Amino acid sequence: MRKQLRKTSIYRTRHRRFSPLALMGIMLPAILIMVAGVSFAMPQVFSSHAAGVQHKKHHKHQNTQQLMINCTLTVPANPLTAQGLATPYQLGDGCDEANKMQAAFVQGAVIDPAGNISVYNPLVVNQGQQPAAAPVIPTIPAGSTVGIWFGFNGNNLTLQDMNGSLQQGNCVNGTNGSIFGQFSYCNAPAFFQAAIAATAAGKINPNPAKTALGTGKDGLTCPSVRDFSVVDQDQSDNVTTTYLINGTQQANASDNRLLDVALDGAIGCTPLMAPDLAHPGQMTTALPLNELQAAGQQAAPLALVPLGDPMTLVDNTPNTAKTDLYRMGVDQPAVGASGDGSTVTYCQNLLRIAPQRLVTDAPLTGAANSPDPAAANSLFTFLAQRFQTTFEGPLGTGLQCAAANQGPVQAQKDANGVAISATITVNGQTQCFDNMGNKVAMTVCINNGNGKNQQGQG
């Protein structure tokens, strides 16, 4: 069994001591320009790591090797069929699905010839084991197109073949010699192409192009997975799938789930849903639904996977071919000459949009529970520390938009590394917020950063 991480947090943010000097001149320094290397991209299942993913979730470089959690996931034969979907995936390499740090997740979606979209989430069991109850075998109309996406709470999940299953499923784990890390997919481009065709024919259901994002309690348009107010350095990763293991819900530390459950719930928004084939009569969320709605509803600027995304790096260097392969799996256009893959531009949009929305939504997110209590003590502080890691983390961890402790959002953490307050700078004005999202005196954040006043913070 792999050695577990020191922290119990499935988000594993980097822990920095807060510097009071950062409050006296927080600004965006020169952003590093990244050069995109190109290599031939093809699906592969070799055990190599992209750059230590989930990169926002592990510790400093010198500790990376001992902290790595790498597992394999065997894809059953004929994965795009009803029987294949109902056959449990097997988690290997000594990993345990009951251990939240090692858990893998699978999400399937079906679009039938009439344009109806439904969701089926295959089970994951430990290698050599069987599920407690036989999975429901879904009914899939002839001519349907199935797509499958994967999520992982560790670092690198390598898809393993079973009797030609990877080829049968058109599975993509990354490029030759460099997997994405937590994310992978099977037949996703074909699923999205079928959905786009159904939309053009006016027969898709639910219809993402006609389902508005809605308006939240904050009076703003509800965010999508391509909104710069909510994305991080490796957007569009992981899935919304959950499993019930030994009476406890096992959830994927997912950007999609963060939006659909935590953030939408806090600000009064409703995610797009489709029928759950594993639970007849119920509706559920899914990664492909989020991406389809974002493609049809998100106003400019659209957040698309940048070249600096840690999951698309090769040897810690931006790679256009790998970025394009990732984008194919989430229905995003290839990196073009227009510069839509620029990490510099991505950083600029993050700076312009995210801090202001964090401030606006602070009373709402401050009243909501943290999706990861080991990382932060409220949804507000969770989002603050997540933005800081995204904006300041070096390549392979974040986007390196700013030097350490020089970004517009600074989270203060207690002795256990849990974010308990944050300062946010908007239009040159810096304000301190407690964990409930209340504006408080700057001394509160300074003292929290220095290890004082850390009792009674939630």
N, C-alpha and C positions, 0 to 999 in steps of 0.2 A: 504494500500500500504506500502511496506517495506521502512524503512528509507534508503535514498540513502547515498552512500559514500561521504566523504567530497571532495575528488578529482573527477574531471570529467574523469580521465584516466581510460580506460577499462583495463589497465594492472596493475594499482595500485601498483607500486613498493614501497618498503620501502625507506624512505628518511633519509639519514645520512649526518651529516656534515663531510666534508672532513678533514682528518688529515694530515698535511704536513709531520708528522713523518713517515707516511706510505710510503713516497717516498724513505726513507733512509733505505731500508732493506726489501723490499717486497719479501716475500718468502712463500713457502708452509709449514705451521706448521704441527704438527702431526694431521693426519686425524682420526676422531673418527670412531671406528669400531662398526658397528651396528649389533644387534642380531635380527634375523628374528623369529618372533613368528608365529605359525601356527594355523589356525582355519578352520573349515569346511566352504567351500565357496558355496554359492548358490545365484541365482538371487533373488533380493528383491526390494521392493519399499517403505521401511520405511524411514521416514524423520529423518536422522541422518547425521552428517557431518564427512567427512573423516579426515580432519585436517585443515579446513579453506581454501579450494581451490577457485579460482585459487591462490595457495599459494604464487606465486611470485607477486601477485597483490594486497595484502591487507596490512594493517598497523600492528603495533605492537600488541603483544598478548593481552595486556590489553584493546585494542580497538576492538578486533575481534568481540565480541558479538554484539555491537551496529552497527558495519559496515556490518554484514552479510546480504547478499541478497540471500534468499532461495525462490525458486519458484517450482511449480509443472507443469508438462506437460502431458496432457492426450493423450494417444496413441489411435488412432481410431481403431475400430474393423477391423480384418483381415488386419493388416498393411502390410503384404507381398504380397498382391494382387494389381492389377492395381487400383481398386476402393479405397483400403486402402491408397495407395500412394497419390491418388488425393484428399483424405479427409484431410482437415486442422487439424493440431494438435492444441490443446487448452492450452494456457498458463494461469495458475491459481495462486491461493494463493495471489490474489490482484496485480499481476505483470502486467506490460504493455510492450508489444512487441515494441512499439514505443520509449520506454526508452532504450537507448543503454546499460545502466548498468544492465538491467533486461531481455534483449533479449535472446531468445533461438533459436537454429538453428537445422535443420534436413537435413541429406544427405543420399540419397538412391543410391544403385548401383545394376545393374541387369547383370547377365551373362546368356546368353541363351544356349540351347543345342549345338549350333554351335560354342560356345566359344566367342561370341561377347559381349563385356562389354559396357554398357551404364550407364548414370547417370540420376537420377531424384531426385530433391530436393523438398520434400513436404513443403507446406506452414505452417506457425505458425500464429495463430490469438489469440486475447484475448478471454478468456472464455466467451461463449455466443454470440460471434460476428461471422460474416461471412466475407470472403475475398471480396475485391472490385470487383474482376472478378473471374468467375468460373475457377478453375484450369484445366489444360489440363489433360485428362485421358490418361496415357501412354499405348501403345500397348506392351504387354509382352507375348512373345511366350510361349506356353505350355512347361512345363519342365524346365523353367528358375529358377534360384536361386536368391533371393533378400536379400540384406543386408542393414541395416540402422544404421547410426551413429548419435550421438547428440553432440551439442556444446552449451555453455552457457557463457554469459558475466558476470554473477553474481558469487556466490560462490557454491551453491548446487542446482542442478536440480533433482527433484524426479519424476520419471515416474509414471503416474497414469493409472490404468486399466479402460477399457471400455468394458464391456461385454466379458471379457476373452481375451482382446487384448494382454496383456503382455505374456500370455502363448502361444497364437497363433503366436506371433512374436518371441518367444524364446528370450525375452528381458532381459538384464542384466544391473542392475543399480549399482552393487557392491556386497558385501557379506552381509550376514544376519546381519542387524544392523549397517552397515557401507557402505554408498554409496561412489562411486568414487569422486563425487563432480560435476564438469562440464561435465564430459564424461559419456557416456553410449552407449549401442548398442543393436540391435536386429538381431539375426540370422547371425552375422558377421562370426563366425567360419565356418558355412556351405557355405557362399559365398566364403571365401578364399579356402576352400577345393575344391569347384567346379573350381575355377580359377587355382589351382595347378594341378588338374586333366586335365584341358584343355591345360595347358602349356605342361604337359607330353605327351599329345596326339598330340602336335604340331598344335593346332587349335585355340589358344587364340588370340583375336584382341581387342585392341592393345596388343602387346606382351611385357610385362615389362622385360622379361628375355633377349630380343634381342634389346631393346631400350636403347642405351647407355645414360648415364647421360650427356655426352657432355663436352665440355671445355669452361670455362668462359673467359671473357676479361682479367682476371688475369693470364691466362695460366694454371690454375689448373682445375682438374676435378670438375664439378659442384656438389654441395652438395646434399645429399638426406636427408630424415627425420631421417636417422640413422647415420648421419655424426656428429662426435664429435665437428666439427667446428660450428655447428648451433643448436644442441640440448640444452635444458635447463633441469631444475630439474624434470619437468613432461612432457617429450617428448611425441610425438604421440597423442596429445590431441586436441579436437575440430575439426572443419570442415572448408571447404572453401566456404560454402554456404553464399550467400548474399540475402537480400530481399530489395525491393523498398517500402518504407513506407512513405506516404505523400510526395512523390517526392524526398525523401532522401534515399541513400543507407545505409542499416543497415548491418554491417559486423561482423562476429565472430572474437574475439581476439584470433586467432588460430595460433598455431605453423605451421600448414599445410599452412594456407594462408600467413603467414609471409614468408615462403620459396617460395611458388608458385608465389606470386605476388611481394612482396617487394624485397626480396633478389635476386631471379632469374632475375627480371627486372633490378636490379642495376648492376649485374655482367655479364649479357648477357647470361643467361641460359634459357632453355625452359622446363616447366613441362610437364609430361605425361598427355594427355587429352583423353577424350572419348565423344561420342555423347551425347548431352543434350536432353533428351526426353521431357522436358518441353518447350524447345525452338528448334523445329525441324530445322536442318541445321546448328546448332551451336555446338561447342565443349566446354567442360568445364573440370576443374580440380576436384579432389576428394581425400579424405583421403585414401580410399582403393587403388587407383591408386598409390599414393605416397608410401604406404607400400609395395605393390607388386614390384614396381620398385626398392625400397631400398633393398628388400630381394634378388633380382636378380643381382643388379649392385653395391651395396656399398662394397668397399674394406675394409678389416680389418684395425683397429678394428671396429666392428659394435656396435653402441650404441643401447642397448636394455633396456627396462624399468627396472631401478634398484630397489632394495628392499627399498631404501630410498625415492623413488618417493612419494611426499606428497599425491597424489591421491590413493596410495595403502597402506597407513598406517592405522592401526587400533588402536585407542586410542593413536595416535602419536608414534606408535611402528611398525617397519617393520613387514610385514606379507606375508609369501610366498604364501599362498593360494589366497589372494586377488591380489597379484602381478601377479600370473599366470592367474587369471581370466581376469585381464586387458589385459595381453599379448595376450590372445586368441582373443580379440576383434580387435587387430591390427596385426594379423598374425605373432606373435613372439613366439619362443619356450618357453616352461616352464622353470623356473629357475632350473638349473641342478647342480649336484655335482661339476662341473668344476669351479663354482664360478662366472658364468656369471651374477649373480644378485648382485654381490658385489658393494656396493656404494663406497667403497674405491678405487676399480679399476676404476670405472666410473669417480671419481674425478681425478685420475691420468691421464686418457686419456683426460679429459677436459683440464687439465693443459698443457699437452704435445701438444695438437693440436689447441685448440681454440684461444689462444692469438696470435699465429703466423699468423693465417688466418685473424684475426681482423686487424692486422698490414698490411698485404699484400693487403687486400681489402679496407683499409681505404679511399684511394682516390675515389674509386667507390661508397662505401656506404655513404661517406661524401657528395657526390653530389646528393644523393637521399633523398626524403622527408621521414620524420619520419612516421611510421604507427600509431603513437600515439603522437601527439604534446603535450599532457599534461604530457607525460613521458620523452620526449627527443625532441631536435630540429633538428635532422637529423637521417637517418637510422643508421649512424655510432654510434652516442651517444646512440641511442636506444639499439643497440646490446651490447654496452659496459655496460650500466646499467643493462641490462638483464643478462649478464654473471655474473656481480658482485653479484646480488641477488641470482642467482643459486649457485654460488660457496661459498658464505659466509653465506647465510641465515640459520637459525637454522632449525632443523627437523620440518616439517609442513609448512615451508616457502621456504627453499632451501635445499641444500644437506649437509651443514655444513662441506664443504671441508676445510675451513680455518676460522680463527677467523675474526670478523668484521674489515674491513679496512686492512686486511693482505693478500688478494688475489692478483693475478697478474694484475688484471684490476680494476682500481679505477675511477669511474665516479664522476665528480664535477657537482653540481647542483646549480641552482639559487634559489632565495628566494621563488619561487613557486614550487620547487622540480623538475624542468625540467633539465635533464642532458644536459650540454652545452660543456663539454670537457671530456677528459679521459687520464689517464696515463696507459700505458701497459708495462709490464716487460716481456722480452723474453731473455733467456740465460743470466740472471743477469743484463741486460741493461734496464733501465727504460726511456721511451720516452713520452713526452707530445704531445697530438694531439688536435687540435681545433675541432669544430663541423663539419667542412668540411673535416676532415680527414688529414689535413696538419700537418706535424711535426713542432712544435713551441717550443719556449723556455720553460723550466720547470717552470719558474716564472708565465707563463700564467695559468697553472693548479693550482699552489699554490694560486695565487690571486683569481682564480675562486672558489676554495675551501674555501677561507676566505671571500667570498662575494664581492670581488673586480673585476673590469674588466668584469662585467656581462652584459654590454650593447654592442650591435653590434654583439652578438653571434648568427647570423642566423636570 
